[in-house]
């Protein structure tokens, strides 16, 4: 099943009618799509008022927002390969499970694009003392147009 069909099966809808943002949400360079950071609606700090499970959901939420922007630029999820993710986690100084939080984004992309195929990506998961407006997670990605 294609990534596009899998996304629709999971209830992810693509309207492709978002208004132009202050910044380019997806910049195309050759066969690469670079996304701006997409933030979660979930706010808070991991290691303080949010659990790893809540952070996981925030990362998944960001990953879906990234997909919506990529879809608006490319017109489909089909024909794409996930190359790299950067996951930023709003966390306390002693929180060390950023990688488990960002699995929320990686797991979704593995499900949609295949863990043994186009969804197998490089990734960084890092902690920040604060993210814009107090959001829990921010994710950006690079996709290749095959």
Residue frames as a rotation matrix with the C-alpha (Angstrom) as fourth column:
UNK 1
0.583 0.812 0.000 0.00
0.812 -0.583 0.000 0.00
0.000 0.000 -1.000 0.00
UNK 2
-0.044 -0.601 0.798 1.32
0.536 -0.689 -0.489 3.46
0.843 0.406 0.352 -0.86
UNK 3
-0.817 -0.336 -0.468 2.27
0.575 -0.423 -0.700 6.04
0.037 -0.842 0.538 1.78
UNK 4
-0.804 0.566 0.182 -0.60
-0.490 -0.804 0.336 8.25
0.337 0.181 0.924 0.61
UNK 5
0.064 0.869 -0.490 -3.18
-0.242 0.490 0.838 5.47
0.968 0.065 0.242 1.12
UNK 6
-0.227 -0.228 -0.947 -1.69
0.786 0.531 -0.316 4.44
0.574 -0.816 0.059 4.48
UNK 7
-0.989 -0.145 -0.028 -1.91
0.138 -0.834 -0.535 8.05
0.054 -0.533 0.845 5.69
UNK 8
-0.442 0.895 0.069 -5.56
-0.691 -0.389 0.609 8.28
0.572 0.221 0.790 4.66
UNK 9
0.098 0.427 -0.899 -6.22
0.222 0.871 0.438 4.92
0.970 -0.242 -0.009 6.36
UNK 10
-0.520 -0.376 -0.767 -4.78
0.824 0.017 -0.566 6.45
0.226 -0.926 0.301 9.59
UNK 11
0.468 0.836 -0.288 -7.16
0.873 -0.488 0.003 9.40
-0.138 -0.253 -0.957 9.22
UNK 12
-0.368 -0.638 -0.677 -4.56
0.374 -0.768 0.520 11.93
-0.851 -0.062 0.521 8.08
UNK 13
0.578 0.676 0.456 -6.29
0.734 -0.186 -0.654 14.34
-0.357 0.713 -0.604 5.72
UNK 14
-0.616 -0.784 -0.081 -4.59
0.603 -0.535 0.592 16.59
-0.507 0.315 0.802 3.20
UNK 15
0.498 0.847 -0.187 -6.48
0.556 -0.478 -0.680 19.71
-0.665 0.235 -0.708 2.16
UNK 16
-0.327 -0.783 0.528 -3.55
0.928 -0.161 0.336 21.47
-0.178 0.600 0.780 0.43
UNK 17
0.290 0.484 0.826 -5.18
0.609 -0.759 0.231 24.84
0.739 0.435 -0.515 0.99
UNK 18
0.304 -0.243 -0.921 -3.14
0.881 -0.298 0.369 26.26
-0.364 -0.923 0.123 3.88
UNK 19
0.997 0.024 0.069 -2.49
0.047 -0.932 -0.358 29.98
0.056 0.361 -0.931 3.57
UNK 20
0.271 -0.956 0.113 1.06
0.301 -0.027 -0.953 31.10
0.914 0.293 0.280 2.90
UNK 21
0.682 -0.102 -0.725 2.99
0.730 0.034 0.682 31.28
-0.045 -0.994 0.098 6.17
UNK 22
0.856 -0.431 -0.284 5.49
-0.315 -0.872 0.376 33.88
-0.410 -0.232 -0.882 7.35
UNK 23
-0.288 -0.957 -0.023 8.28
-0.730 0.204 0.653 31.47
-0.620 0.205 -0.757 6.34
UNK 24
-0.020 0.197 -0.980 8.46
-0.840 0.528 0.123 28.84
0.542 0.826 0.155 3.64
UNK 25
0.491 0.278 0.826 7.22
-0.764 0.593 0.254 25.65
-0.419 -0.756 0.504 5.29
UNK 26
0.510 -0.397 0.763 8.94
0.469 0.872 0.140 23.51
-0.721 0.287 0.631 2.61
UNK 27
0.349 -0.498 -0.794 11.87
-0.757 -0.649 0.075 24.60
-0.552 0.575 -0.604 0.49
UNK 28
0.885 -0.041 0.464 12.69
0.284 0.837 -0.467 22.53
-0.370 0.545 0.753 -2.58
UNK 29
0.228 -0.863 -0.450 16.27
-0.834 -0.412 0.367 22.23
-0.502 0.292 -0.814 -3.76
UNK 30
-0.688 -0.406 -0.602 16.75
-0.691 0.619 0.373 19.84
0.221 0.672 -0.706 -6.65
UNK 31
-0.160 0.606 -0.779 15.24
-0.057 0.782 0.620 16.51
0.986 0.143 -0.091 -5.55
UNK 32
-0.691 -0.143 -0.708 15.22
0.661 0.272 -0.700 17.44
0.293 -0.952 -0.094 -1.85
UNK 33
0.299 0.792 0.533 12.42
0.126 -0.586 0.801 18.91
0.946 -0.172 -0.275 0.25
UNK 34
-0.770 -0.550 -0.324 13.58
0.447 -0.101 -0.889 20.69
0.456 -0.829 0.324 3.41
UNK 35
0.325 0.945 0.028 10.88
0.612 -0.233 0.756 21.50
0.721 -0.228 -0.654 5.95
UNK 36
-0.261 -0.222 0.939 10.78
-0.551 -0.765 -0.334 24.27
0.792 -0.605 0.077 8.48
UNK 37
-0.992 -0.038 -0.117 10.31
0.080 0.521 -0.850 23.22
0.094 -0.852 -0.514 12.07
UNK 38
-0.118 0.993 0.017 6.72
-0.222 -0.044 0.974 22.21
0.968 0.111 0.225 12.83
UNK 39
-0.854 -0.245 0.458 5.62
-0.454 -0.079 -0.888 22.53
0.253 -0.966 -0.044 16.46
UNK 40
-0.625 0.629 -0.462 3.16
0.666 0.738 0.105 20.60
0.407 -0.243 -0.880 18.58
UNK 41
0.096 0.739 0.667 -0.03
-0.191 -0.644 0.741 22.05
0.977 -0.198 0.079 19.99
UNK 42
0.746 0.068 -0.663 0.91
0.564 0.465 0.682 20.20
0.354 -0.883 0.309 23.18
UNK 43
0.293 -0.629 0.720 2.81
-0.413 -0.763 -0.498 22.52
0.862 -0.152 -0.483 25.49
UNK 44
0.940 -0.020 0.340 4.99
-0.327 0.225 0.918 21.75
-0.095 -0.974 0.205 28.47
UNK 45
0.067 -0.997 -0.024 8.33
-0.964 -0.058 -0.261 20.38
0.259 0.041 -0.965 29.52
UNK 46
0.621 0.022 -0.784 9.43
-0.049 0.999 -0.010 16.76
0.782 0.044 0.621 29.39
UNK 47
-0.383 -0.723 -0.574 10.84
0.565 0.308 -0.765 15.68
0.731 -0.618 0.291 32.74
UNK 48
-0.980 0.148 0.135 8.56
-0.200 -0.672 -0.713 18.14
-0.015 -0.726 0.688 34.53
UNK 49
-0.335 0.938 0.089 4.86
-0.587 -0.134 -0.799 18.29
-0.737 -0.319 0.595 33.59
UNK 50
0.483 0.492 -0.725 4.80
-0.873 0.332 -0.357 15.96
0.066 0.805 0.590 30.56
UNK 51
0.404 -0.276 0.872 5.40
-0.188 0.908 0.375 12.20
-0.895 -0.316 0.315 30.37
UNK 52
-0.740 -0.673 0.008 7.39
-0.210 0.243 0.947 10.43
-0.639 0.699 -0.322 27.65
UNK 53
-0.423 0.665 0.615 4.05
0.819 0.571 -0.055 9.15
-0.388 0.481 -0.786 26.30
UNK 54
0.619 0.646 -0.447 2.69
0.424 -0.754 -0.502 12.69
-0.661 0.121 -0.741 26.01
UNK 55
-0.012 -0.737 -0.676 5.92
-0.500 -0.581 0.642 13.78
-0.866 0.346 -0.361 24.32
UNK 56
-0.762 -0.196 0.617 5.63
0.307 0.730 0.610 10.84
-0.570 0.654 -0.497 21.90
UNK 57
0.167 0.919 0.357 2.16
0.903 0.002 -0.429 12.06
-0.396 0.394 -0.829 20.90
UNK 58
0.591 -0.029 -0.806 3.48
-0.085 -0.996 -0.027 15.62
-0.802 0.085 -0.591 20.50
UNK 59
-0.507 -0.844 -0.174 6.23
-0.354 0.020 0.935 14.36
-0.786 0.536 -0.309 18.18
UNK 60
-0.549 0.407 0.730 3.68
0.730 0.659 0.181 12.38
-0.408 0.632 -0.659 16.16
UNK 61
0.558 0.772 -0.305 1.53
0.574 -0.625 -0.530 15.51
-0.600 0.120 -0.791 15.91
UNK 62
0.167 -0.603 -0.780 4.56
-0.458 -0.748 0.480 17.43
-0.873 0.277 -0.401 14.55
UNK 63
-0.765 -0.499 0.408 5.31
0.052 0.583 0.811 14.65
-0.642 0.642 -0.420 12.05
UNK 64
-0.026 0.847 0.531 1.75
0.911 0.239 -0.336 14.85
-0.412 0.475 -0.778 10.73
UNK 65
0.688 0.241 -0.685 2.04
0.083 -0.963 -0.256 18.64
-0.721 0.119 -0.683 10.35
UNK 66
-0.353 -0.882 -0.313 5.29
-0.424 -0.147 0.894 18.13
-0.834 0.448 -0.321 8.41
UNK 67
-0.658 0.145 0.739 3.53
0.571 0.736 0.364 15.65
-0.491 0.662 -0.567 6.11
UNK 68
0.448 0.894 -0.001 0.73
0.715 -0.358 -0.600 18.13
-0.537 0.268 -0.800 5.45
UNK 69
0.449 -0.361 -0.818 3.23
-0.394 -0.901 0.181 20.78
-0.802 0.241 -0.546 4.41
UNK 70
-0.669 -0.725 0.164 5.17
-0.229 0.411 0.882 18.33
-0.707 0.553 -0.441 2.24
UNK 71
-0.281 0.666 0.691 1.92
0.814 0.547 -0.196 17.19
-0.508 0.507 -0.696 0.63
UNK 72
0.672 0.552 -0.493 0.97
0.261 -0.800 -0.541 20.77
-0.693 0.235 -0.682 -0.13
UNK 73
0.068 -0.752 -0.655 4.34
-0.663 -0.525 0.534 21.29
-0.746 0.398 -0.534 -1.87
UNK 74
-0.825 -0.562 0.056 4.66
-0.383 0.629 0.677 17.92
-0.416 0.537 -0.734 -3.63
UNK 75
-0.220 0.845 -0.487 1.00
-0.940 -0.051 0.337 16.95
0.260 0.532 0.806 -4.13
UNK 76
0.730 0.395 -0.557 1.39
-0.263 0.916 0.304 13.45
0.630 -0.076 0.773 -2.69
UNK 77
0.474 -0.605 0.640 3.34
-0.708 0.171 0.685 11.38
-0.523 -0.778 -0.347 -0.19
UNK 78
0.793 -0.146 0.591 4.02
0.363 0.893 -0.266 8.80
-0.489 0.426 0.761 -2.87
UNK 79
0.650 -0.618 0.442 7.42
0.506 -0.082 -0.858 8.90
0.567 0.782 0.260 -4.52
UNK 80
0.507 -0.466 0.725 9.13
-0.650 -0.759 -0.033 10.29
0.566 -0.454 -0.688 -1.42
UNK 81
0.214 -0.527 -0.823 11.92
0.612 0.728 -0.307 8.95
0.761 -0.438 0.478 0.77
UNK 82
0.991 0.037 0.129 12.44
-0.084 -0.576 0.813 10.17
0.104 -0.817 -0.567 4.34
UNK 83
0.308 -0.951 -0.026 16.11
0.186 0.087 -0.979 11.14
0.933 0.297 0.204 4.55
UNK 84
-0.718 -0.649 -0.253 16.56
0.452 -0.158 -0.878 12.91
0.530 -0.744 0.406 7.91
UNK 85
0.569 0.821 0.039 14.60
0.453 -0.353 0.819 14.04
0.686 -0.448 -0.573 10.96
UNK 86
-0.759 -0.624 0.186 15.60
0.141 -0.435 -0.889 16.56
0.636 -0.649 0.418 13.58
UNK 87
0.361 0.884 -0.299 13.54
0.512 0.080 0.855 16.34
0.780 -0.461 -0.424 16.76
UNK 88
-0.678 -0.519 0.521 13.80
-0.087 -0.647 -0.758 19.05
0.730 -0.559 0.393 19.40
UNK 89
0.140 0.691 -0.709 12.35
0.680 0.453 0.576 18.34
0.720 -0.563 -0.407 22.83
UNK 90
0.081 0.005 0.997 11.53
-0.544 -0.838 0.048 20.97
0.835 -0.546 -0.066 25.44
UNK 91
0.555 0.069 -0.829 13.06
0.399 0.853 0.338 19.23
0.730 -0.518 0.446 28.44
UNK 92
0.946 -0.254 0.200 14.55
-0.290 -0.393 0.872 19.65
-0.142 -0.884 -0.446 31.89
UNK 93
0.212 -0.965 -0.155 18.31
-0.959 -0.174 -0.225 19.44
0.190 0.196 -0.962 32.30
UNK 94
-0.534 -0.449 0.716 18.11
-0.659 0.752 -0.019 15.93
-0.530 -0.482 -0.698 33.78
UNK 95
0.598 0.762 0.246 15.69
-0.360 0.530 -0.768 14.48
-0.716 0.371 0.592 31.18
UNK 96
-0.458 -0.879 -0.134 17.54
-0.604 0.197 0.772 11.99
-0.652 0.435 -0.621 28.95
UNK 97
-0.361 0.396 0.844 14.78
0.463 0.862 -0.207 10.26
-0.810 0.316 -0.495 26.96
UNK 98
-0.138 0.266 -0.954 14.53
-0.631 -0.766 -0.123 12.67
-0.763 0.585 0.273 24.04
UNK 99
-0.868 -0.262 -0.422 15.06
-0.496 0.514 0.700 9.73
0.033 0.817 -0.576 21.67
UNK 100
-0.763 0.642 0.078 11.96
0.593 0.742 -0.312 7.98
-0.258 -0.192 -0.947 23.05
UNK 101
-0.043 0.723 -0.689 9.91
0.059 -0.687 -0.724 11.14
-0.997 -0.072 -0.013 22.53
UNK 102
-0.233 -0.122 -0.965 11.02
-0.838 -0.478 0.263 11.59
-0.494 0.870 0.009 18.92
UNK 103
-0.941 0.007 0.339 10.15
0.120 0.942 0.313 7.96
-0.317 0.335 -0.887 18.23
UNK 104
-0.015 0.994 -0.105 6.62
0.278 -0.096 -0.956 9.36
-0.960 -0.043 -0.275 17.87
UNK 105
0.373 0.061 -0.926 7.70
-0.746 -0.573 -0.338 10.95
-0.551 0.817 -0.168 14.58
UNK 106
-0.613 -0.722 -0.322 10.00
-0.776 0.473 0.416 8.14
-0.148 0.505 -0.850 13.44
UNK 107
-0.710 0.379 0.593 7.45
0.168 0.909 -0.381 5.41
-0.684 -0.171 -0.709 14.12
UNK 108
0.386 0.882 -0.272 4.82
-0.075 -0.264 -0.962 7.20
-0.920 0.391 -0.036 12.04
UNK 109
0.255 -0.354 -0.900 7.21
-0.936 -0.325 -0.138 7.57
-0.243 0.877 -0.414 9.11
UNK 110
-0.837 -0.502 0.217 8.28
-0.459 0.860 0.221 3.93
-0.298 0.085 -0.951 9.45
UNK 111
-0.288 0.827 0.483 4.60
0.265 0.554 -0.789 2.92
-0.920 -0.099 -0.379 9.31
UNK 112
0.592 0.620 -0.516 3.83
-0.239 -0.476 -0.846 5.09
-0.770 0.624 -0.133 6.29
UNK 113
0.503 -0.483 -0.717 6.97
-0.864 -0.252 -0.436 4.71
0.030 0.838 -0.544 4.19
UNK 114
0.871 -0.138 -0.472 8.30
0.072 0.985 -0.154 1.36
0.487 0.100 0.868 5.49
UNK 115
0.763 -0.607 0.222 10.99
-0.408 -0.186 0.894 0.76
-0.502 -0.772 -0.390 8.10
UNK 116
0.090 -0.735 0.673 12.90
0.419 0.641 0.644 -1.39
-0.904 0.224 0.365 5.61
UNK 117
0.102 0.017 0.995 12.46
0.991 -0.083 -0.100 1.04
0.081 0.996 -0.025 2.75
UNK 118
-0.151 -0.143 0.978 11.76
0.492 -0.869 -0.052 4.71
0.858 0.473 0.201 2.19
UNK 119
0.788 0.489 0.374 10.93
-0.083 -0.518 0.852 5.39
0.610 -0.702 -0.367 5.85
UNK 120
0.585 -0.668 -0.460 14.33
0.805 0.410 0.429 4.29
-0.098 -0.621 0.777 7.18
UNK 121
0.711 -0.158 0.685 15.97
0.142 -0.922 -0.360 7.63
0.689 0.353 -0.633 8.01
UNK 122
-0.514 -0.831 -0.214 18.81
0.607 -0.176 -0.775 9.34
0.606 -0.528 0.595 9.79
UNK 123
0.583 0.793 0.176 17.76
0.366 -0.450 0.815 11.25
0.725 -0.411 -0.553 12.92
UNK 124
-0.761 -0.646 0.061 18.85
0.219 -0.345 -0.913 13.55
0.611 -0.681 0.404 15.69
UNK 125
0.480 0.862 -0.164 16.86
0.467 -0.092 0.880 13.90
0.743 -0.499 -0.446 18.92
UNK 126
-0.612 -0.790 0.022 18.03
0.490 -0.401 -0.774 16.68
0.621 -0.463 0.633 21.18
UNK 127
0.220 0.648 -0.729 16.86
0.975 -0.165 0.147 18.49
-0.025 -0.744 -0.668 24.29
UNK 128
-0.393 -0.246 0.886 16.33
0.322 -0.939 -0.118 22.23
0.862 0.239 0.448 24.54
UNK 129
-0.883 0.045 -0.467 15.79
0.444 -0.238 -0.864 24.31
-0.150 -0.970 0.190 27.64
UNK 130
-0.121 0.891 -0.438 12.89
-0.021 -0.443 -0.896 26.03
-0.992 -0.099 0.072 25.85
UNK 131
-0.671 0.045 0.740 11.08
0.735 0.174 0.656 25.98
-0.099 0.984 -0.150 22.50
UNK 132
-0.906 0.295 0.304 8.94
-0.162 -0.903 0.397 28.74
0.392 0.311 0.866 20.94
UNK 133
-0.142 0.920 0.366 5.74
-0.738 -0.345 0.580 29.51
0.660 -0.188 0.727 22.85
UNK 134
-0.314 -0.052 0.948 6.47
-0.885 0.377 -0.273 26.68
-0.343 -0.925 -0.164 25.30
UNK 135
0.589 0.529 -0.611 5.64
-0.736 0.663 -0.135 23.84
0.334 0.530 0.780 22.90
UNK 136
0.681 -0.270 0.680 6.74
-0.323 0.723 0.611 20.35
-0.657 -0.636 0.405 23.90
UNK 137
-0.034 -0.633 0.774 8.30
0.552 0.633 0.542 19.29
-0.833 0.446 0.328 20.58
UNK 138
0.491 0.093 -0.866 9.45
-0.661 -0.607 -0.440 20.70
-0.567 0.789 -0.236 17.26
UNK 139
0.115 -0.403 0.908 10.31
0.419 0.848 0.324 18.49
-0.901 0.343 0.266 14.26
UNK 140
0.344 -0.044 -0.938 11.86
-0.812 -0.516 -0.274 19.25
-0.472 0.856 -0.213 10.89
UNK 141
0.355 -0.128 0.926 12.60
0.233 0.971 0.045 16.81
-0.906 0.200 0.374 8.10
UNK 142
-0.340 -0.432 -0.835 14.31
-0.810 -0.317 0.493 16.29
-0.478 0.844 -0.242 4.78
UNK 143
0.453 0.529 0.718 12.63
0.046 0.790 -0.612 14.21
-0.890 0.310 0.333 2.06
UNK 144
-0.745 -0.624 -0.235 14.00
-0.261 -0.051 0.964 13.08
-0.614 0.780 -0.125 -1.27
UNK 145
0.459 0.814 -0.355 11.82
-0.689 0.073 -0.721 12.99
-0.561 0.576 0.595 -4.38
UNK 146
-0.177 -0.541 0.822 12.60
0.062 0.828 0.558 9.62
-0.982 0.150 -0.113 -5.96
